[in-house]
Amino acid sequence: MVLFVNSNDSSIYATNYLVSKEGIKKYPDAIWYDGDFSFEQGEEKEGYTKLYKWDGEKPIIEYIPTPEPELSQLDRIEEQLGKSQDEIRQEGADMVMEELVKRGLIV
């Protein structure tokens, strides 16, 4: 089987069972592997994502922390709409004070 490996970090990003051992010569990121490999190998760990890498001899699995999802634009708008008037006024006052301190008008 053929494993396609990213040259920057040795991560495996694709497999191919159809390309022959001789046929991989035209693919600079292809490695021939005589074993079995599947992206479904390894146990799932909550809060982590599986990263498959080539260690020079065989595929290995690394677990990396799953990044926190970024808020969508709609989520950010809803968050702002949920603020009270006092919170909004205080944020505005803080911004004005910060600008006055930056300009040296207030110490």
ZAMILO-796258 format. One record per residue (C-alpha): y negated, z negated, x negated. Coordinates in pm, 1 decimal. Example, Ala and Ser with C-alpha at 12.3 -4.5 7.8 and 13.67 -1.06 7.14 Angstrom:
<rs>
+----------+----------+----------+
!       yy !       zz !       xx !
+----------+----------+----------+
!    450.0 !   -780.0 !  -1230.0 !
!    106.0 !   -714.0 !  -1367.0 !
+----------+----------+----------+
</rs>
This chain:
<rs>
+----------+----------+----------+
!       yy !       zz !       xx !
+----------+----------+----------+
!      0.0 !      0.0 !      0.0 !
!   -358.4 !     57.9 !   -106.9 !
!   -622.8 !   -214.2 !   -110.6 !
!   -987.8 !   -120.3 !   -130.3 !
!  -1181.4 !   -374.1 !   -336.9 !
!  -1556.3 !   -421.4 !   -369.2 !
!  -1639.1 !   -398.1 !   -740.3 !
!  -1924.4 !   -651.8 !   -713.3 !
!  -1731.7 !   -952.4 !   -585.8 !
!  -1363.8 !   -840.1 !   -578.4 !
!  -1349.5 !   -877.2 !   -199.4 !
!  -1090.9 !   -667.9 !    -16.6 !
!  -1259.6 !   -468.1 !    257.6 !
!   -989.4 !   -223.4 !    372.2 !
!   -623.0 !   -128.4 !    342.7 !
!   -431.5 !    196.9 !    372.2 !
!    -59.5 !    253.3 !    413.0 !
!    -78.4 !    633.4 !    413.1 !
!   -227.5 !    712.8 !     72.1 !
!     32.1 !    747.5 !   -200.9 !
!     21.3 !    570.9 !   -536.6 !
!    -75.8 !    899.1 !   -702.0 !
!   -333.7 !    972.4 !   -431.2 !
!   -549.5 !    669.4 !   -504.5 !
!   -683.5 !    822.7 !   -825.6 !
!   -967.8 !    986.3 !   -632.8 !
!  -1083.3 !    648.1 !   -495.8 !
!  -1260.5 !    438.0 !   -760.8 !
!  -1234.0 !    119.2 !   -553.9 !
!   -862.4 !    156.7 !   -466.4 !
!   -585.5 !    -63.8 !   -606.1 !
!   -215.0 !    -12.4 !   -555.6 !
!    -35.6 !   -326.7 !   -435.7 !
!    343.6 !   -345.1 !   -404.6 !
!    341.3 !   -642.4 !   -168.9 !
!    252.9 !   -705.4 !    193.5 !
!   -101.6 !   -777.0 !    297.0 !
!   -277.8 !   -820.2 !    629.1 !
!   -624.6 !   -938.5 !    722.1 !
!   -453.9 !  -1173.2 !    966.0 !
!   -287.1 !  -1376.1 !    691.4 !
!   -396.8 !  -1734.1 !    634.7 !
!   -476.5 !  -2009.5 !    873.5 !
!   -800.7 !  -2031.6 !   1065.4 !
!  -1027.5 !  -2324.0 !    973.9 !
!  -1304.0 !  -2432.7 !   1206.1 !
!  -1646.2 !  -2376.5 !   1053.7 !
!  -1510.9 !  -2138.4 !    788.3 !
!  -1457.7 !  -1764.5 !    755.1 !
!  -1171.2 !  -1612.6 !    558.3 !
!  -1269.5 !  -1395.5 !    263.7 !
!   -990.6 !  -1189.8 !    106.1 !
!  -1026.5 !  -1127.1 !   -266.0 !
!   -830.2 !   -955.5 !   -539.6 !
!   -755.4 !  -1188.7 !   -831.4 !
!   -625.7 !   -913.2 !  -1060.2 !
!   -262.4 !   -952.5 !   -955.0 !
!   -251.7 !  -1028.4 !   -584.6 !
!   -473.9 !  -1090.4 !   -282.5 !
!   -603.5 !  -1444.9 !   -236.4 !
!   -789.6 !  -1609.2 !     48.9 !
!  -1114.2 !  -1798.7 !      3.6 !
!  -1273.5 !  -1996.0 !    282.1 !
!  -1650.9 !  -1977.0 !    301.5 !
!  -1869.0 !  -2175.0 !    543.8 !
!  -1954.8 !  -1978.6 !    855.4 !
!  -2331.8 !  -1923.7 !    859.3 !
!  -2526.5 !  -2068.6 !   1147.9 !
!  -2618.3 !  -1794.6 !   1392.6 !
!  -2985.8 !  -1701.1 !   1395.8 !
!  -3173.1 !  -1746.2 !   1719.1 !
!  -3239.9 !  -1425.3 !   1905.6 !
!  -3594.6 !  -1332.7 !   1999.0 !
!  -3522.1 !  -1435.4 !   2358.4 !
!  -3391.6 !  -1775.3 !   2242.8 !
!  -3708.4 !  -1832.4 !   2037.7 !
!  -3927.9 !  -1737.3 !   2335.7 !
!  -3734.2 !  -1972.5 !   2564.9 !
!  -3769.5 !  -2250.1 !   2308.2 !
!  -4147.4 !  -2201.7 !   2301.0 !
!  -4165.2 !  -2194.5 !   2682.7 !
!  -3982.6 !  -2525.9 !   2697.4 !
!  -4247.8 !  -2707.1 !   2492.7 !
!  -4488.5 !  -2937.9 !   2666.4 !
!  -4862.5 !  -2876.3 !   2666.2 !
!  -4909.9 !  -3176.4 !   2434.5 !
!  -4668.9 !  -3030.0 !   2177.6 !
!  -4850.9 !  -2696.1 !   2187.0 !
!  -5192.0 !  -2865.1 !   2148.6 !
!  -5065.2 !  -3074.1 !   1855.3 !
!  -4924.1 !  -2767.2 !   1679.0 !
!  -5260.8 !  -2592.4 !   1718.2 !
!  -5449.1 !  -2896.7 !   1588.0 !
!  -5211.6 !  -2922.8 !   1290.9 !
!  -5271.0 !  -2557.3 !   1203.0 !
!  -5651.0 !  -2602.1 !   1220.0 !
!  -5636.1 !  -2918.8 !   1004.6 !
!  -5415.2 !  -2745.1 !    749.7 !
!  -5662.0 !  -2456.8 !    724.0 !
!  -5959.4 !  -2695.0 !    687.9 !
!  -5780.9 !  -2886.0 !    409.3 !
!  -5691.1 !  -2558.2 !    239.6 !
!  -6057.7 !  -2452.5 !    241.9 !
!  -6167.5 !  -2791.6 !    107.3 !
!  -6373.2 !  -2884.9 !    412.0 !
!  -6161.9 !  -3193.1 !    479.1 !
!  -5994.8 !  -3411.3 !    218.7 !
+----------+----------+----------+
</rs>
